């Protein structure tokens, strides 16, 4: 900062007129834009609301099983009013699904919210959500895949931490139950690290992580499903990517489509702002028939390696049998050599 800029800064500070806009203009670090809001802790034996923000559930049995999952975890269940509705492939109209989300956040009897499933359609409800009311009633919301739209909207519009992890209709195996207990009940300072190799393996091939660029980085965690995330490009429902740790995953996308979406993140300036990067699983992301295809290794070499930031891939995130429950918006530290993400703060108020 030169002498003239320094004097300008002093005069602004001295006059008490430092706005966020003028602070940004003179090079003072800009905050996230929204103060981080932490959801209230989930009381043991409390009530979990069940909502369907995206695609309809084809079988009534799936809803019954989802209820049984919540009860087996030791909690009561409250169904959103329109959880059984259907409009085309969606779980009701946009207004019905938005009303369900709004009602569960303002319902004093509901302590947390589980999303029934993903699919498609969550982005349609974003303009209909009552963000001031949600902000006044912060609760844990859990889900993944298409629920990425909700995670990013909640963070960008209210600053609230939410949780990227299994939906209510996911396979709630022992790993997911343990993750749930450690995150929500024990409120542990989590260190997310892939499972060890099996006893009959010489090396860990099933849960193998690869370092893209060595090092450690800290920042608030943002991201989710790559397809859903990039579909929000140009909207107000994406958070500021400055100084963030970006995590991504996807399913059934050919590498050329992954390349296109990574290009979108690059062109919109998101990749140039982040301090760390982790890619989870890309289930069935295989090239189709044709002349040739870039590999995922080449795609990450093109878009992530030149950034020079700590980055790794292979984390247990995504459409896989065992996945982490990650707090979106929380302060974390990424270790690209160890293949870990560690919480730097409590995520509950």
Secondary structure, 3 states (H helix, E strand, C coil): CCHHHHHHHHHHHHHCCCCHHHHHHCCCCCCCCCCCECECCCCCCCEEEEECCCECCCCHHHHHHHHHHHHHCCCEEEECCCCCCCECCECCCHHHHHHHHHHHHHCCCCCEEEECCCCCCHHHHHHHCCHHHHHHCCCEEEECHHHHHHHHHHHHHHCECEEECCCCCCCCCHHHHHHHHHHHHCCCCCEEECCCCCCCCCCCCCCCCEEEECCEEEEEEEEEEHHHHHHCCCCCCCCCCCCEEEEEEEECCCHHHHHHHHHHHHHCCCCCCCCEEEEEEEECCCCCCCCCCCCHHHHHHHHCHHHCCEEEECCCCCCCCCCCCEEECCEEEEECCCCEEEECCCCEC
